[in-house]
């Protein structure tokens, strides 16, 4: 099973990838801007949820990347 830390790392990676590719996809007509915005909003919400779970389980720890969660 994939742990919470790994899930957070993966969602962050996915968000970074979407920030790079969505503008090209919108420009190329693959998706419309409203779709891209919605997908980014949803994935950001996933990240907030996972970081909240991490903070609840580890109130005094960060994720090892210098970013304090919570």
N, C-alpha and C positions, 0 to 999 in steps of 0.2 A: 504494500500500500504506500502511496506517495504521501509524505508528511506535509504538514501545513506550511513549513518553510519553503519546501519545494514547489508547492502550489502557488505561493505568493511570488516566488521567483519566476515561475512560468507565466503568470498573468502579467507581470511587469514586462517580460520579454515580448509577449503577444501585443501589449499596448505599444511598445516601442516599434514593433514591426508595422502595426497598423498606422502609426503616425507617419512612417516612411512611405507605405504603399497606397494608402487611401487617396492622397492627393492625385497620384497618377491614375488610379482607377476612376476617380471622378472625372478627371480631365479626358480620359479615354472613353467615357460613357459606360464603363462596366457597372458602376453603381452611381446613384445620385447623391448629392451632398447630404440630404436629409437622412438617407440610409446610413451613410458613413458616420454622421453625428450620433445617430441612435445606437449603432454598434459600439462606438467608442464610449458613449454614456453607460451602456450596459456593462461593458468590460471594466470600466472604472468603478462601477458599483460593486462588481465582484471583488475587485481589489480592496475596496473599503471594507467589505464584509469580512474577507479573509484576514486583513490587518486587525480588525476588531477582535476576531477570534484569537489571533496571536497575542494581542495585548491582554486579553482576559486570561490566557493561559500562562503568559510570561510578562507580568506587569513591569518588571525591572530590566528586561532584556531588549536589545535591538535584534535585527535580523542578520547581523554580521556584516552589514554593508555600510555601517555608520549612520544609518537612518533610524532614528528612534521611532518605534511604532507605538502609538497611543498617547 
